[in-house]
Amino acid sequence: MSINLRTVYAFAREMYPKNSKETIQYGTAGFRGKAEFLDSVMFRMGVLATLRSRYREGAVIGVMITASHNPEPDNGVKLIDPKGEMLESSWEKIATDLVNVSDQELEQHVGQIIKDNNIDVTSSSYVYVGMDNRYHSPRLLKAVADGVIALKGNVREFGIVTTPMMHFFVVAANTKEAYGKPTEESYYEKLISSFEKLRNGRVENGNYRNSLIYDGANGVGARKMLQFIKRMNNSLAVTVINQGIGTGKINEDCGADHVKVKQRVPVNMPDVEPFTRCVSVDGDADRVVYFYTDDEGQFHLLDGDRIATLVADYLMEQIKRCDLNLRIGLVQTAYANGASTDYIVNELKVPVSCVPTGVKHLHHKALEYDVGVYFEANGHGTIVFSDSAKSLIAEAAKTNEDAKSLLLIIDLINETVGDAISDMLLVETILNHKGWDVKDWSAAYNDLPNLQLKISVQDRNVIKTTDAERVCVEPQGLQEEINKVVANYKRGRSFVRPSGTEDVVRVYAEAATKEDVQQLAYEVGRLVQRLAGGVGPELVNPSNAHL
């Protein structure tokens, strides 16, 4: 098989010309931006995925077209490596350079990637492509497929799927189906089978009731949840809202990010009994948060920190019952609520590591443990088990019923990436096992009031951080000013970081009271506007108006 790199240039010039001069970066979750500027990016990522597959000796590489929790006009693309992990960091720079070269330089640049990485262009390559349900995704999927075809690679299109499903397909293919078959039906079957075996016909227990409201963010997660319901034997009673039918737009006034940041219920929320369990996923169904309202109508959030503590506690209990010597650890980011960290360290006695924002950082750290639990506060996370841990559990399962349950838990978990539906089924399993309702779950510890702001700036890259993004090193003097402000508030904590997905700087604040956290966030936000070149409207002081 001979490859003519001139074909790559011809495709680019005729069908996918680069129509933006702005530099685009491979962020924490790939490339994102307005859909109308992404055709050339998608084509080039098809090219890169084909080269990556050949570099990895013909292993399947995944490409997911989604902008996750971003608004509907946006789209994006991320590459999935053979074990289901995010693209290797050294190739992030290769990806960034590739999408930013001109059409005229493209042929030569691809040739240089081949040469620098000693890629055999005559070898086989396999690329799986999936997309979310944004109206522009089919056009962008074709661009990725054409990128693969331009280098004579093999492409398999999965159509509309969740991001976690794409990760599942890639791992299943590369493990010769040991993880499951690379099909949508196999994904459903694996999760539902383990969930229903763990439930063992007991749909209610103690305070736990078999009733759940599911906010699908008008995204692909709504469609797939409806498919789950069709295949489940009433083992979980789910009402799906924001299904993406009619006028609802992806993530608009709904979804995990809206519920987490705005601290309120999504649009189209039905009138339900107080303390009804409710769950929100994001646009591509890799984030999940729980919430409920009490008998006074007050909103309560159970976010990724709450899920992490629930899971860590349960797994610790199960491992002890199996009498297994396994090292369990929990990985968080700076966004984790300080109260959750205190609870994990002091009550659960589980070691905690803090890493920069982005699932790839949490995932790599979690791999250092026998059982690594990781969740961002936004609800993105999973649990990973080392091969040795799985072997020990499998051996114990020959004589121990609790170990058999642990094996089913492993099958229920999508270890490759945060999976909203898999994580939700795990939470439902644990709550049922404990006989807990949301009040019982909330009672473990009290969250510190917290707030997030987005500050528009001319260039988000003027903010540079260290210490897992908790300390700002540039612009000079900003961290010192933040420290002075934080010192004025009881249990105060705040940090700033450039967004990995939007052209904004994010401000996080927490403090002992709601009033304090509003004032603290305002003061730190004003510092960012003054010292980092803010371009948006000035913040309103919460002493005069609500943020």
Secondary structure by P-SEA (a helix, b strand, c coil): ccccaaaaaaaaacccccccccccccccccccccccccaaaaaaaaaaaaaaaaaacccbbbbbbccccccccccbbbbbccccccccccaaaaaaaaacccccaaaaaaaaaaaaacccccbbbbbbbbbccccaaaaaaaaaaaaaaaabbbbbbbccccaaaaaaaaaaaaaccccccccaaaaaaaaaaaaaaaacccccccccccbbbbbccccaaaaaaaaaaaaccccccccccccccccccccccccaaaaaaaccccccccccccccbbbbbcccccbbbbccccccbbbbbbcaaaaaaaaaaaaaaaaaaaccbbbbbbbbcccccaaaaaaaaccccbbbbbbcccaaaaaaaaacccbbbbbcccccccccccaaaaaaaaaaacccaaaaaaaaaaaacccccccaaaaaaaaaaaaaaaccccccccccccccccbbbbbbccccccccccccccccccccaaaaaaaaaaaacccccccccccccccbbbbbbbcccaaaaaaaaaaaaaaaaaccccccccccccccccc
